[in-house]
Amino acid sequence: MLLPLLLQAALLTQAPQEKLYDDAFWKRWSDSNAELSGYELTVSRYGVPRKGTAVTAFVTESCSASRRVVLPAGSKDKSDQYQVIKLNLVQDFSTGLYDYNLMTSAFVTLESANGRAAGSPAKISFTSQEWKGQIFSQLLLDERSARLQTNSYFDGEGDEARTLEVPADALAEDALLLWARGLAAPLVASGQSASVPCLLSLERTRLQRLPTTVATVQLARAKERERLKVPGGEFEVEWASATIENGPVWRFAVETEGQRRVIVWEANDGRRAELLGSHRLRYWELNGPGGENALAKIGLSPRAARTP
């Protein structure tokens, strides 16, 4: 009886890596476009709910294994390349007189690289700009560890560089939007759950001045489906959740058909984001006059020329 149970456990740990990046994945994500989505955002800062906007950009790219940077299209040094899917999450909100501008980048490997299996986080970076100062943090994941670099304007956080022990099967809290869509390991089927190590969010640990550590996250995906109406439309969704040890509980309403976009994400710390609009495009090419007109495709409006 024990042998079949062990075999089943082995299959459960191996299958996600094989199914994550199949032909359907590459048919969608190898067209040189990014998926850009706008969200209506609510966050809690200084104990008060704040309204703002969030933008997610999902795109596949080639990275340098040695330098951990995105390579230009057509780079010829194939020996140092590996493929990733990258999430850029930009969040903007005001706190009274001044605003916050946050950006998180999460890189997940699409193949084995630097000692990590396909579906693993390879690099996480976070920046915060507000009128009091700036923060930058970066994690580079190696086979059994991660190199953490932090630079901050705040006393006691100055310049830091250290190495963390990170298990090979660890997820990253900053990559949960990728996991919820089935774009990062482990693959959790509807009605199923899994428990894995998790690197705590650079955004959360920096803004709350907490140590960056590894905790346990309980992942689950509901079997039931429901209709959910948001500013961007009405969608059939399933809910995925991530309960972090001594941390927040995250919930993600994921589109059940087609693109499997995240329609809503929320946490029990007061955060909630609702989809405004979504479009696939090469947004980096729309940096000239008139490019701002494409914001309407993701439910956003151009910024005012200046504050009145």
C-alpha positions in Angstrom: 0.0 0.0 0.0 2.9 2.4 0.8 4.5 2.0 -2.6 1.5 3.2 -4.6 1.1 6.2 -2.3 4.8 7.1 -2.8 4.4 6.7 -6.5 1.4 9.0 -6.5 3.2 11.6 -4.6 6.1 11.5 -7.0 3.8 11.9 -10.0 2.1 14.9 -8.4 5.4 16.6 -7.9 6.7 15.9 -11.5 3.5 16.4 -13.5 3.2 20.2 -13.0 6.6 20.8 -14.6 5.7 18.8 -17.6 2.3 20.4 -18.1 3.1 24.1 -17.4 4.6 25.0 -20.8 2.8 22.9 -23.4 2.0 23.7 -27.1 -1.0 25.8 -26.0 1.2 27.9 -23.8 3.8 28.6 -26.6 1.1 29.3 -29.2 -0.2 32.1 -27.1 3.0 33.5 -25.6 5.5 33.3 -28.5 3.8 36.0 -30.6 6.2 38.8 -29.4 3.3 40.6 -27.7 2.7 41.4 -24.1 -0.6 41.0 -22.3 -1.3 44.4 -20.7 -4.2 44.8 -18.1 -5.4 47.7 -16.1 -7.0 47.4 -12.7 -8.9 49.5 -10.2 -6.8 49.2 -7.1 -7.5 49.6 -3.4 -4.7 49.3 -0.8 -4.3 50.1 2.8 -1.5 52.5 3.7 -1.1 54.2 7.1 -4.2 52.5 8.2 -6.5 54.1 5.6 -7.9 52.6 2.4 -6.3 54.3 -0.7 -7.7 54.2 -4.2 -5.4 53.9 -7.2 -4.6 51.9 -10.3 -2.5 48.9 -11.1 -1.1 47.6 -14.4 0.1 44.1 -15.1 2.3 43.2 -18.1 3.0 39.5 -18.8 5.5 38.7 -21.5 8.0 36.0 -22.5 11.7 37.0 -22.9 15.2 35.6 -23.2 17.5 36.2 -20.2 21.2 35.8 -19.6 21.9 33.0 -17.2 25.1 34.6 -15.9 24.0 38.3 -15.8 20.3 37.8 -15.0 19.2 40.5 -17.4 16.8 40.5 -20.4 18.6 40.0 -23.7 17.9 42.0 -26.9 15.9 40.2 -29.6 18.1 38.1 -31.8 20.9 37.7 -29.3 23.3 35.1 -30.7 24.9 33.7 -27.6 22.6 30.8 -27.1 24.8 29.1 -24.5 24.0 31.8 -21.9 20.3 32.1 -22.6 17.2 30.8 -21.0 13.5 31.6 -21.5 11.3 33.3 -18.8 7.8 34.6 -18.5 8.0 38.0 -16.8 5.4 39.9 -14.8 5.7 43.6 -14.3 3.2 44.9 -11.7 2.9 48.7 -11.5 0.8 50.2 -8.6 0.1 53.9 -8.2 -1.9 55.4 -5.3 -2.0 58.6 -3.3 -1.6 59.1 0.4 -2.9 62.6 1.2 -0.6 65.2 -0.3 1.8 62.7 -2.0 1.6 59.5 -4.0 3.3 56.1 -4.1 4.7 54.5 -7.2 5.5 50.8 -6.8 6.9 48.3 -9.3 7.5 44.6 -8.9 9.1 42.4 -11.6 9.0 38.6 -11.2 10.8 36.3 -13.7 9.8 32.7 -13.8 11.9 30.1 -15.8 10.4 28.3 -18.7 13.2 25.8 -18.7 15.8 24.5 -16.2 18.2 27.3 -15.4 20.7 28.1 -12.7 19.9 25.0 -10.8 16.2 25.7 -10.7 13.5 23.6 -12.5 11.1 25.1 -15.1 8.3 27.1 -13.4 10.6 28.4 -10.6 11.3 32.0 -9.8 14.6 33.2 -11.2 14.7 36.8 -10.2 12.5 39.2 -8.3 13.0 43.0 -8.1 11.0 45.8 -6.3 11.1 49.5 -6.3 9.2 52.1 -4.3 9.2 55.8 -4.9 7.4 58.3 -2.8 8.1 61.8 -1.5 10.1 60.6 1.5 12.5 58.5 -0.5 13.3 55.5 -2.6 13.7 51.7 -2.0 15.2 49.1 -4.3 15.4 45.3 -3.6 16.5 42.4 -5.7 16.6 38.6 -5.3 18.6 36.4 -7.7 17.8 32.7 -7.2 20.5 30.1 -7.4 20.3 26.3 -6.9 19.7 26.3 -3.2 19.9 30.0 -2.2 19.1 33.5 -3.2 21.2 36.6 -3.3 19.4 39.6 -1.7 20.4 43.2 -2.4 18.5 46.0 -0.7 19.0 49.8 -0.9 16.8 52.1 1.1 16.7 55.8 2.2 15.4 54.6 5.7 17.6 54.3 8.7 18.6 50.7 9.5 17.8 49.5 6.0 20.6 51.3 4.1 22.6 49.1 1.9 22.4 45.3 2.5 23.7 42.3 0.6 23.2 38.8 2.0 22.4 35.2 1.0 19.3 33.3 2.0 18.7 29.6 2.0 15.8 28.9 -0.4 14.6 25.3 -1.1 14.6 24.1 -4.7 10.7 23.9 -4.8 10.1 27.4 -3.4 7.5 29.7 -4.9 7.7 33.5 -4.5 4.9 35.6 -3.0 5.6 38.2 -5.7 5.0 35.6 -8.4 1.5 34.6 -7.1 -0.2 36.3 -10.0 1.7 34.0 -12.3 1.0 30.9 -10.2 -2.7 31.7 -10.0 -2.9 31.6 -13.8 -1.0 28.3 -14.0 2.2 30.0 -15.3 4.4 29.1 -12.3 4.9 25.9 -10.4 3.4 24.1 -8.6 0.4 23.3 -10.9 -2.6 22.8 -8.6 -5.8 21.4 -10.2 -9.3 22.5 -9.4 -10.4 21.1 -6.1 -6.8 20.3 -5.1 -4.2 21.9 -2.7 -0.5 21.9 -2.1 2.0 23.2 0.5 5.4 24.6 -0.6 8.1 27.0 0.7 7.6 30.6 -0.3 9.8 33.6 -0.4 8.0 36.5 1.3 7.2 39.5 -0.9 9.8 42.2 -1.4 7.0 44.7 -1.6 5.5 43.7 1.7 8.7 43.2 3.6 10.1 46.5 2.5 7.0 48.6 3.1 6.4 47.0 6.4 10.1 46.8 7.3 10.1 43.1 7.9 12.9 40.6 7.3 12.9 38.9 3.9 12.6 35.2 4.7 11.1 31.9 3.5 7.8 30.7 5.0 5.2 28.0 4.1 2.3 28.8 1.8 -0.8 26.7 1.5 -2.1 26.8 -2.1 -5.6 25.8 -3.1 -7.9 26.0 -6.1 -11.6 25.8 -5.7 -13.6 23.3 -7.7 -16.7 25.5 -8.0 -17.1 28.2 -10.6 -19.0 31.5 -10.5 -20.0 34.5 -12.5 -18.2 37.7 -11.5 -18.9 41.2 -12.7 -16.2 43.8 -12.6 -15.7 47.2 -14.4 -14.1 45.3 -17.3 -17.0 43.0 -17.9 -18.6 39.8 -16.6 -16.6 36.5 -16.4 -16.8 32.9 -15.3 -14.1 32.4 -12.7 -12.6 30.0 -10.3 -10.9 31.1 -7.1 -7.3 30.2 -6.2 -5.9 31.0 -2.8 -2.5 31.3 -1.1 -2.4 31.3 2.7 1.1 32.4 3.9 2.3 31.2 7.3 2.0 34.2 9.7 1.2 36.4 6.7 -1.6 37.4 4.4 -4.2 35.3 2.7 -4.3 36.0 -1.0 -7.3 35.2 -3.3 -7.4 35.3 -7.1 -10.4 35.1 -9.3 -9.1 33.5 -12.5 -10.9 33.4 -15.8 -11.9 29.8 -16.6 -11.8 30.0 -20.3 -9.5 31.4 -23.0 -6.8 33.7 -21.6 -7.1 32.7 -17.9 -6.5 36.3 -16.8 -6.8 37.3 -13.2 -10.1 39.2 -13.0 -9.8 40.1 -9.3 -7.0 39.7 -6.7 -7.3 40.5 -3.1 -5.7 39.9 0.3 -7.0 40.2 3.9 -4.7 43.2 4.5 -7.1 45.5 2.6 -5.9 45.1 -0.9 -8.2 44.5 -3.8 -7.8 44.9 -7.6 -10.6 44.6 -10.2 -10.0 44.3 -13.9 -10.7 47.4 -16.1 -9.5 46.1 -19.4 -6.9 44.0 -21.1 -5.2 43.8 -24.5 -2.2 42.1 -26.2 0.2 44.6 -27.7 3.8 45.6 -28.0 3.4 48.5 -25.6 7.2 49.4 -25.6 6.7 50.6 -29.1 4.0 53.0 -28.2 6.3 55.6 -26.5 5.7 58.5 -29.0 3.0 61.2 -29.2 -0.4 59.5 -29.5 0.8 56.2 -27.9 -1.2 57.2 -24.8 -4.4 56.6 -26.7 -3.8 52.8 -26.3 -4.5 53.2 -22.6 -8.2 53.0 -23.4 -7.7 49.4 -24.4 -6.9 48.5 -20.8 -9.5 50.7 -19.2 -7.2 53.6 -18.2 -7.0 57.3 -19.2 -3.9 59.4 -20.0 -2.5 61.4 -17.1 -3.2 65.1 -17.0 -0.4 67.3 -18.4 0.2 68.7 -14.9 -1.4 68.9 -11.5 -3.9 71.9 -11.5 
